[in-house]
Amino acid sequence: MLYRRASKRLVTLDKGARRTYLQPGQVNGNFATWIKWKPGERSKVYRRNLATGKTTRISTSRNFDWAPSVSEGGAVFFGRTGSRCGLNTRLMRWRNGSTAVLARFRRGIDIWHSNVFTNSRGKVTVLHNRTDCNDGDRGDLWRIVDPSTKTLSVRVEGTLGGTVTSRPRGISCEDDCVQDFEPRTRVTLRAEPSSPASTFEGWSMASCEGTGPCTVRMTKNRTVTARFSP
């Protein structure tokens, strides 16, 4: 279940038949994650887009997957292991149908929980709890930064200048500024002159015409210049 504080309503995300188990993961932005399994079966990770209502099964392997978390952009992070605790354990990332390994643990070490947050620079960071299978009371908290994020650099040119802001948030500057975004994120930039004596002339991106908003897709690191003149 998901409780919406604004409307004070409970929403059913998933349900199962008799002897089906559900365990919640993380809710972040418009996304929620959880795992689902039956006794004797392998657990699977699911993600719900709360804005569209679409549910996606992330796990398609024959492994055991659990401890799911999710970023604001919808990337899912989870633990994956073999049939026993600490057997070939990995920290996985799923994004847009593609799965990658972020970390591998030595034999006997497993992951119990994970949580994702985005720092002020836009870096996606995963906090995960590692436990020693031979000592269930012993655990440590670890952090890993997702290396796949792409960097957007914005430069402001002109004597009087202006301000450039972005949506999703992150860029807000009257000078040079840098922000990281998840891959393939569409970032819309808007430029405003700093005073009536300043005029916005346009962007350096060939795909952004005129003085209106400029939208870039973060498939790689990008640099955009906003030009102002008196």
Order of alpha helices (4+ residues) and beta strands (2+ residues): beta-beta-beta-beta-beta-beta-beta-beta-beta-beta-beta-beta-beta-beta-beta-beta-beta-beta-beta-beta-beta
